[in-house]
Amino acid sequence: MADIEERMPAGFWLSLAFVCIEILLIVCVVPNAFIDAAILKEQDWGEALMGKAASDQLIEDTGRLYSTIHLESGLNATVRDFFLGGKQTPGWEKLESQWGTFIAGRGDAVLKVCYHIYYRSLLLMMWLPYMLVILLPAILGGYMAWNIKRYTFAHSSPFLNTYSSRIISWVVMALGLSFIAPLPIPPMIVPLVVILLIPIAASLLIGNLPKRL
């Protein structure tokens, strides 16, 4: 566990650096058409996986969530006025117009990514009951294994404890990075990774805790 405590800050800062790079690329580089294509491609994959009715409901829920957060709250209008609502400086009208066009385009890109994040979040929430069905028995099994080791001569493995902790950390970091990635991700990838790796890692982590905490 001490090894994890020493390495976690490095992993945290590395994931934070990747997030900052992704945001910088979205804000400055990635074309809006590319983000649109990624969203539509992912929605097509979702329809093929879930069926049209479930896919349409997910898209409707995403639109409603986006509207509540960004439109009904006035968030979009407030941010737009902050960046584009100032008066033009005499003699700089052309440059300010070009800058305003660039800022408006990049703002649209950020909003598209926000919509994509909401879509992926709601999609993952649809899998939550299946995740809990597997995760809760895994946690209980790990707890029972740990209790058995406490009262027998069975050995708790620091290796399994350490690397199961790392697996959970990596999955959480990868999950955060995948949510903001402006790339089409097959809708089964993230739930499968979470369902397969998190319960196994959680069971090994709890089952190989030190006998005395």
Secondary structure, 3 states (H helix, E strand, C coil): CHHHHHHHHHHHHHHHHHHHHHHHHHHHCCCHHHHHHHHHHHHHHHHHHHCHHHHHHHHHHHHHHHHHHHHHCCHHHHHHHHHHCCCCCCCCHHHHHHHHHHHHHHHHHHHHHHHHHHHHHHHHHHCHHHHHHHHHHHHHHHHHHHHHHHCCCCCCCHHHHHHHHHHHHHHHHHHHHHHHCCCCCCCCHHHHHHHHHHHHHHHHHHHCCCCCC
